[in-house]
Amino acid sequence: MDELGRFLEKAAALLERVERLLPPDSRAPDFARERAFRWRKRNGRGYFQGIAHPHGIRLRDLQGIDRQKGLADQNTRQFVRGLPANNVLLTGARGTGKSSLVKALLNQYGNEGLRLIEVDKQDLMDLPDIIEALAGQPFRFVLFSDDLSFSADEPGYTSLKAVLDGSVAATPDNVLIYATSNRRHLMPEYMRENLETKYVGDEIHPGESVEEKISLSERFGLWVSFYPFDQDEYLAIVRYWLSEYGVADGEEARREALQWALQRGSRSGRIASQFARDWAGRHGIAPRSP
């Protein structure tokens, strides 16, 4: 092999190694074909990774949270139809349907141009780049961050605050942020912060630490709060999910459902769904076709 041939062979091998370092899907996202995406980073480069099989949960599957569904659904319907709408913060008890509600809204409005992009907390610094890439697209985008909780010095905290309301650059009207958290103000709260509170006459003035925490959550225009279910609500959700498997509710199932919740220390929609799945599986009942 002559010198040129050896050079070309080495160049081809080098290109092959470089290609392996590139993101697996660095082409432009196909927002017309796919509805759900994740923002991913590899070697410092961000890209939209399409989700081939998004979660199929429907709004009617979410039991016991009619008020919360109504608030989020109304806001999303306005957004999809080009009307003014707010960024949404969904907070409260675990397993009560916060993230499932966001996924169900995608299934409800995907045919009308809604698209969902999941952004992990560690990637919130990339929000300006993500939003810039979405501006001008003929779709409506919800940027979704699940289970958020910050310390005040985290870089994602500052980026989220700026994008919500505080940056010189305006967020395009085809982008909203929906976030879930177990904490109302997205940050841990400490007893010592109450000592910073000052009283001027009859007025209460929170300390700087408290004000800083409130300043993030209040930038979301819509707050949707979720609460733990009582026993009757929990059993009603169990009954719904058993019916989805074609199983009639009975005393034995109710008794085991309560034991299931007791073992997990929680009565929630998630626990009810998990019990129904286990019950159906143990009794050899296959899921019904949608």
PyMOL commands that set and color helices and strands:
alter all, ss='L'
color gray80, all
select helices_A, chain A and resi 3-21+59-61+66-80+98-112+121-134+155-165+191-194+208-217+231-244+251-264+269-282
alter helices_A, ss='H'
color red, helices_A
select strands_A, chain A and resi 36-42+45-50+88-92+114-118+140-145+175-181+198-200+203-205+222-226
alter strands_A, ss='S'
color yellow, strands_A
deselect
rebuild
show_as cartoon
